[in-house]
Amino acid sequence: MAVSDQSIATGTQLDQLCINTIRTLSMDAVQKANSGHPGTPMALAPVAYCLWQQFLRYDPEDPVWPNRDRFVLSNGHASMLLYSLLHLAGVREVSPEGEILSTLAVSLDEIKNFRQLGSKTPGHPEYGLTSGVETTTGPLGQGVANSVGMAIAERWLAEYFNRPGFELFDYNIWAFCGDGDMMEGISSEAASIAGHLKLSNLCWIYDSNNITIEGNTDLAFDEDVAARFVAYGWDVSHVSDANDLAALTDAYHHALGVNDRPKLIIVKSHIGYGAPHRQDTKEAHGEALGEEEVKLTKRFYGWPEDAKFLVPDGVRENFRDVMGKRGRQLNSQWKALFSKYSAQYPDLAAQFERMQRLESPDGWDKEMPKFPADAKGIATRESSSKVLNAIAKNHPWLVGGSADLYPSTKTRLTFDGAGDFEANHYNARNFHFGIREHTMGAIVNGMVLSKLRAYGSTFLIFSDYMKMPIRISAIMEVPSIWIFTHDSIGVGEDGPTHQPIEQLVTLRAVPGLITLRPADANEVVEAWKVIMTLKKEPVALALTRQALPTFDRTKYASAAGVARGAYVLADAEGGKPQAILMATGSEVYLCIDAYEKLKAEGIRARVVSMPSWEIFEHQDAAYRNEVFPPDVTARVAVEQASVLGWARYVGIKGRIIGMHTFGASAPLKDLQKKFGFTSDAVAQAARDQIGK
């Protein structure tokens, strides 16, 4: 970590004026909304002010400067702390196209509109909605885990792009967190892997105020957090009073000087500081103070009691002249350096610029495999491995790994030079997240927010462990890649604990998430083509453990139909279909077998492969009706998972062959027979539909 050349002037009236402005803006916004969390912003105002004003390398006039320090507010309920800082620092708004606008990211009017419909100051910070917010936080622990992903990304970027005399990337990640973050298990997972990787560019500032919603943390939490983090391999320092700017300055300087491990600064604070009846109470955590308490608190601060949303003269100017000036200078120096870098390393510079635009490099798909027809076939996890390696070989910033399962998920990159990302060996493509599915998801999100194309993989059943980061990737509209294998009762003898039943339904229920379940190796190829074009949608790719036949595409339709979500794989001959058989993934071949049996009987059937409901629903009505003619009501859907959701495609009269219970431990063929997943059962369901 580079050390700031400037040191803070302690005890000045201007410093205190700025700190109290942060506090009172936060109090006033929560009070006006009659909703929110005033206590933590009041307590942490000096901690944040010291960091932002004297240490954070950030240009408010260019909040997407690539080498900026990242600030993560993991205790996102304290959102008014961040909104106040963004406003006072004069952070500019960035358009969805990346253009820096002249308007403020957070105006005073937006602060007055805190938690109201359509405002840029929602209850918890949202990435993409409010410029300057580096990640969506709120569910506790997610932010600190995101920060680990950001720290990993910086290390990777520095190793890949930096050259002698051209240190393009050397930024730091600072994350505020609270008692709630420390209690959530994800923070332990994230801290463990950060310590293992010796991420010295990462510093968490832990607000230890001993208050949660229910009361004092002694009710449920009395562990020695410092000892825990020392055991994880972190450097730990303490600040006994959040109002002590000199001690905070020393702690930040100390953190910047530690270059062999991540840092934790434990700060003791008083929630609701200055509120005569609310300080150190659970009510200060999540309730507006009340008009009278606000006035009394302002009196304690020496603030005009009746003034609301007051920003005294000199406060904005102070941020501009210290933080803003430092940021402008550093950004200007970086841009000059990048200009010289572009001349000397044009290929690398072009790659970097593509990364920033979330574009793939030219030729990323030039080695994509093609799979010949094969009745025995190949598991889609195996074909995906071949496709993934073919892409990654020509796509340098496609990186990722698994939660200790790459021998099973087949997500290891095996080409020369891929390597393993480890402490002090950061120029590598394979990541080992350990058996930490939850934090893997949040780390991947942090990497994607840093412009890497990152993936994480595990068994589909364990998507439950990482539901929150999956959900947040969709809220943020970032293209995180989730690779899930062992996607059905096809895992056989592993039994119901490992057989996903309801997981596909829960993934499909996430707005904005694309779920893809390809039916054979060539659908896998097309699925990855879809994935690599996504810029705003995360994707869940569901793959099989068991081999699936590779369809003869000279006999059946091209797998290119995957791009439309659903397509006619095999159609009726000699007229309109009498019945439509539909399925995803490993059940499509059952429909094809049933189709051939019905065809031999003179029954006209159509087979629709539906790898992605979401993509199909994005198609126009004409195409959807072409695939599913409304007047063909004899329909059968087949999926080794919960039947929930299929009714929209089979209609009232249709039949769904799916799972209504958990699975069982047995060989796959026995399970398929027990639960009705046979081509004979599919064919009979179609006959029943058409009365034959």
ABEGO torsion letter per residue (X at the ends): XBBBABBBBBGBAAAAAAAAAAAAAAAAAAAAAGBEBAAAAAAAAAAAAAAAAAABBBBAABAABAABBBBBBABAAAAAAAAAAAAAAGBBBBBAAGBBBABBABBAAAAAABGBBGBABBABBBBGABBGBABBBGBBGAAAAAAAAAAAAAAAAAAAABBBGBBABABBBBBBBBAAAAABAAAAAAAAAAAAAGBAABBBBBBBAGBBAAEBAAAABABBAAAAAAAAGBBBBBBABAABAAAAAAAAAAAAABAABBBBBBBBBBBGBGBAAABGBAAAAABBAEAAAAAAAAAAAGBBAABBGBBBBGAAAAAAAAAAAAAAAAAAAAAAAAAAAAAABAAAAAAAAAAAAGBBBBGAAAABBBBBBBAAEBBAAAAAAAAAAAAAAABAABBEBBBGAAAAAGABBABBGAEBBBBGBABBABBBAEBBAAAAAAAAAAAAAAGBBBBBBBBAAAAAAAAAAAAAAAAAGBBBBBBBBGABAAAEAAEAAABBAAAAAAAAABBGBBBBBBABAAAAAAAAAAAAABAABBBBBBBBABBBBBBBAAABBBAAAAAAGBBBABBBBGEBBABBBBBBEAAAAAAAAAAAAAAAAGBBBBBBBBABAAAAAABBAAAAAAABBAABABBBBBBBBBABGAAAAAEAABBBBBBABBBBBBBAAAAAAAAGBBAAAAAAAAAAAAGX
